[in-house]
Amino acid sequence: MMDQQEWQTESYKGFNVHVTALPHEAPDRQWDYAVRVAYPGDDATAESEITSRSEDDEDFESAQAAVEAGFVKGYTIVDALFE
């Protein structure tokens, strides 16, 4: 399912952070996100060793809000690589 989503990509500290919004199935119309962190040149749909999802941690009112939160999470993941 994640490979069929529209991925947005931003470069951060030498990595590409790929984020997509994931709609909930039910009537609440909330959104989650998925994040993949990869080296530049790697496609967003390629398997990545560093991934994350919002899952049950938080729901978002819009796809844009989910994507924005996903990028924050992705930057946090990259920052943790340098600690």
C-alpha positions in Angstrom: 0.0 0.0 0.0 2.8 2.5 0.8 4.3 2.1 -2.6 1.1 3.5 -4.3 1.2 6.7 -2.3 2.4 10.1 -3.5 5.8 10.6 -1.8 7.3 14.1 -1.1 11.0 14.4 -0.7 13.3 16.9 1.0 17.1 16.8 1.4 18.4 17.0 5.0 22.0 16.7 6.2 23.0 14.5 3.2 20.0 12.2 3.3 16.7 12.3 1.4 13.6 12.2 3.7 10.6 10.8 1.9 7.1 11.3 3.4 3.7 10.3 2.4 0.3 10.9 3.9 -1.8 7.8 4.6 -5.6 8.2 4.9 -7.6 6.3 7.5 -10.0 3.7 6.2 -13.0 4.7 8.3 -15.4 7.7 8.5 -13.2 9.9 10.6 -11.2 11.2 7.6 -8.0 11.4 9.7 -4.5 11.0 8.3 -1.2 9.3 9.3 2.2 9.4 7.7 5.0 7.1 6.6 8.6 8.2 6.5 11.6 6.7 4.7 15.2 8.0 5.1 17.5 7.1 2.3 20.7 8.2 0.6 20.4 10.6 -2.3 19.4 8.8 -5.5 17.4 6.1 -3.8 13.8 6.0 -4.9 11.1 6.7 -2.3 9.4 3.4 -3.1 12.6 1.4 -2.6 12.9 -0.5 0.6 14.7 1.5 3.2 16.4 0.4 6.4 15.2 3.5 8.2 11.5 3.9 8.2 8.8 5.2 10.6 5.0 5.6 10.7 2.8 7.7 12.9 0.5 4.8 13.4 -1.4 5.1 16.7 0.8 7.9 18.1 -1.1 10.7 16.5 -3.8 11.4 13.9 -3.9 14.5 11.7 -6.8 16.6 10.3 -5.4 16.9 6.8 -2.9 15.2 4.5 -0.7 18.3 4.6 -0.5 18.3 8.4 0.5 14.6 8.3 3.2 15.3 5.7 4.6 18.2 7.8 4.7 16.0 10.9 6.3 13.3 8.8 9.2 15.6 7.8 9.7 16.6 11.4 9.9 12.9 12.3 12.3 12.3 9.4 14.6 15.1 10.5 14.6 13.7 14.0 15.7 10.3 12.6 18.5 11.8 10.7 19.7 13.9 13.6 19.7 10.7 15.8 22.2 9.1 13.3 24.8 11.7 14.3 24.4 11.5 18.1 
